């Protein structure tokens, strides 16, 4: 067995373990998840006798998210601030794990292709069949389609 095959086998195993760890993080999430950005806004109320007229602005918490191509802001009452902040943080972590799983899947498929090629044997030895070519749609780079 070639050293390349052994190296690819080890890399595939490590990527599989990392995928398993990421999947456990995903499955461990209990929610709720809240999509959007959580932040603070400072504003003046308009009352000339209020402290905000002298510079001490009123602060309010908002959840901001896009919906139907438009950005929406929703006021978050004081009683919900903690829950919304935690939900937004959970959603962000969830999406990061999803993105990492997608990256690992691409790496895993690439390694599986390399591993398969490393195991291929030419047959018959005196006039081997040509290597496999890509089938299906052409790549995005505009390469010609092979059959």
C-alpha positions as CSV (number, residue, x, y, z in Angstrom):
1,X,0.0,0.0,0.0
2,X,1.3,3.4,-0.9
3,X,2.2,6.0,1.6
4,X,-0.2,8.4,-0.1
5,X,-3.1,6.0,0.5
6,X,-2.2,5.7,4.2
7,X,-2.0,9.5,4.5
8,X,-5.4,10.0,2.9
9,X,-6.9,7.3,5.1
10,X,-5.7,9.2,8.2
11,X,-6.9,12.6,6.9
12,X,-10.3,11.1,6.1
13,X,-10.6,9.7,9.6
14,X,-9.6,13.0,11.2
15,X,-12.1,15.0,9.1
16,X,-14.8,12.4,10.1
17,X,-14.0,12.9,13.8
18,X,-14.1,16.7,13.4
19,X,-17.5,16.3,11.6
20,X,-18.7,14.2,14.5
21,X,-17.7,16.8,17.0
22,X,-19.4,19.6,15.0
23,X,-22.5,17.4,14.7
24,X,-22.6,16.9,18.4
25,X,-22.5,20.6,18.9
26,X,-25.4,21.1,16.5
27,X,-27.5,18.3,18.1
28,X,-26.7,19.7,21.6
29,X,-28.5,23.0,20.9
30,X,-31.8,23.2,22.7
31,X,-32.8,26.7,21.5
32,X,-34.7,28.8,21.1
33,X,-32.7,30.4,18.2
34,X,-33.5,34.0,17.3
35,X,-32.3,35.3,13.9
36,X,-31.0,38.9,13.7
37,X,-28.7,41.3,15.4
38,X,-29.3,42.6,18.9
39,X,-28.2,46.1,19.8
40,X,-28.8,49.3,21.6
41,X,-30.1,52.6,20.3
42,X,-29.8,56.0,22.0
43,X,-32.5,58.6,21.3
44,X,-34.1,61.9,22.4
45,X,-37.7,61.8,23.4
46,X,-38.4,65.4,22.4
47,X,-39.5,66.7,25.8
48,X,-37.5,69.9,26.4
49,X,-37.5,69.4,30.2
50,X,-36.1,65.8,29.9
51,X,-32.5,64.8,30.7
52,X,-32.1,63.7,27.1
53,X,-32.4,67.4,26.0
54,X,-29.2,68.0,28.0
55,X,-27.3,65.0,26.5
56,X,-28.4,62.0,28.6
57,X,-30.0,60.0,25.9
58,X,-32.6,57.2,26.4
59,X,-31.4,53.8,25.5
60,X,-33.6,51.0,24.0
61,X,-32.8,47.5,22.9
62,X,-33.6,46.4,19.3
63,X,-33.6,43.2,17.3
64,X,-32.7,43.9,13.7
65,X,-33.2,41.4,10.8
66,X,-34.0,41.4,7.1
67,X,-37.4,40.2,6.0
68,X,-38.5,40.2,2.4
69,X,-35.5,42.2,1.3
70,X,-36.1,44.9,3.8
71,X,-34.4,45.5,7.2
72,X,-36.8,45.4,10.1
73,X,-36.2,46.6,13.6
74,X,-38.2,45.4,16.6
75,X,-38.1,47.0,20.0
76,X,-37.2,44.5,22.7
77,X,-38.8,45.2,26.1
78,X,-36.6,45.1,29.2
79,X,-38.2,41.9,30.4
80,X,-37.1,40.1,27.2
81,X,-33.6,41.5,26.8
82,X,-31.8,38.6,28.3
83,X,-33.7,35.9,26.4
84,X,-33.3,37.8,23.1
85,X,-29.6,38.3,23.6
86,X,-29.1,34.6,24.4
87,X,-31.3,33.5,21.5
88,X,-29.3,35.7,19.0
89,X,-26.0,34.3,20.3
90,X,-27.3,30.7,20.0
91,X,-28.4,31.4,16.4
92,X,-25.0,32.8,15.5
93,X,-23.2,29.8,17.0
94,X,-25.7,27.4,15.3
95,X,-25.0,29.0,11.9
96,X,-21.2,28.9,12.5
97,X,-21.4,25.1,13.2
98,X,-23.5,24.7,10.1
99,X,-20.9,26.5,8.0
100,X,-18.1,24.4,9.5
101,X,-20.0,21.2,8.7
102,X,-20.4,22.3,5.1
103,X,-16.7,23.0,4.8
104,X,-15.8,19.7,6.3
105,X,-18.2,17.9,3.9
106,X,-16.5,19.5,0.9
107,X,-13.1,18.4,2.3
108,X,-14.4,15.0,3.1
109,X,-15.6,14.5,-0.5
110,X,-12.4,15.8,-2.0
111,X,-10.4,13.4,0.2
112,X,-12.7,10.5,-0.6
113,X,-12.1,11.2,-4.4
114,X,-8.3,11.3,-3.8
115,X,-8.4,8.1,-1.7
116,X,-10.4,6.3,-4.4
117,X,-7.9,7.4,-7.1
118,X,-5.0,6.2,-4.9
119,X,-6.6,2.7,-4.7
120,X,-7.2,2.4,-8.4
121,X,-5.1,-0.2,-10.3
122,X,-4.5,-0.1,-14.0
123,X,-5.9,-3.1,-15.9
124,X,-4.9,-4.8,-18.0
125,X,-1.3,-4.0,-17.2
126,X,-0.1,-4.0,-20.8
127,X,-2.9,-1.7,-22.2
128,X,-4.7,-0.2,-19.2
129,X,-8.2,1.3,-19.7
130,X,-8.1,5.1,-19.7
131,X,-8.8,6.9,-16.4
132,X,-12.4,7.9,-15.6
133,X,-13.5,11.4,-16.8
134,X,-16.0,13.7,-15.2
135,X,-19.6,13.2,-16.3
136,X,-22.6,15.5,-16.0
137,X,-22.8,19.3,-16.2
138,X,-19.7,21.3,-17.1
139,X,-17.9,23.1,-14.2
140,X,-18.6,26.7,-13.5
141,X,-15.3,27.6,-15.0
142,X,-16.8,26.9,-18.5
143,X,-14.9,23.7,-19.1
144,X,-16.2,21.5,-21.8
145,X,-18.4,18.6,-20.9
146,X,-16.7,15.2,-20.9
147,X,-18.3,11.8,-21.4
